[in-house]
Amino acid sequence: MTSPTASQPDSQPVHAQFGRVPEALDGKLPAVAAHLVAARPDILAFTAFPKAISRQIWSGNPQERLN
């Protein structure tokens, strides 16, 4: 795992926003909220990568072009 200084500087807002999503869904869709909470490490894994490659991770364009 990379060190905190090498990770993307804007990862905290991403983690904070993710925390609000299951809370918002919990009332109407509790199973979806529970699934998101369980999948949190996988969903937010991209935030641990260095900023130099963050654009490649955030963008789905290469996969879209391939399709």
C-alpha positions in Angstrom: 0.0 0.0 0.0 1.2 3.5 -0.7 2.1 6.0 1.9 -0.5 8.7 2.8 1.8 11.4 1.3 1.8 9.6 -2.1 -1.9 9.2 -2.3 -4.2 11.7 -4.0 -4.6 14.9 -2.0 -8.4 15.0 -2.6 -9.2 11.5 -1.3 -10.8 12.8 1.9 -13.8 14.5 0.2 -14.3 11.3 -1.8 -14.4 9.2 1.4 -16.7 11.8 3.1 -19.1 11.7 0.1 -19.1 7.9 0.1 -20.1 8.0 3.8 -23.2 10.1 2.9 -24.4 7.8 0.2 -25.3 4.7 2.3 -26.9 7.0 4.9 -29.1 8.5 2.2 -30.1 5.0 0.9 -30.6 3.3 4.2 -34.2 4.3 4.7 -35.5 3.3 1.2 -33.0 0.7 0.2 -31.3 -0.9 3.2 -30.0 -3.9 1.3 -28.2 -1.6 -1.2 -26.8 0.5 1.6 -25.5 -2.6 3.4 -23.9 -3.8 0.1 -22.2 -0.4 -0.4 -20.8 -0.4 3.1 -19.5 -4.0 2.7 -17.9 -3.0 -0.7 -16.4 0.3 0.6 -12.7 -0.9 0.5 -13.1 -2.0 -3.1 -15.1 1.0 -4.3 -12.6 3.5 -2.8 -9.4 1.6 -3.7 -8.6 4.1 -6.4 -8.0 6.8 -3.8 -4.8 5.0 -2.7 -3.0 5.4 -6.0 -0.6 8.2 -6.7 -1.9 11.4 -8.2 0.2 10.9 -11.4 -2.1 8.1 -12.5 -5.4 9.4 -11.0 -6.7 10.7 -14.4 -6.4 7.2 -15.9 -8.2 5.7 -13.0 -11.0 8.3 -12.9 -11.7 8.2 -16.6 -13.4 5.3 -18.3 -12.6 6.6 -21.8 -10.0 3.9 -22.7 -12.5 1.2 -21.9 -15.3 3.1 -23.7 -13.1 3.4 -26.8 -12.3 -0.3 -26.7 -16.0 -1.2 -26.7 
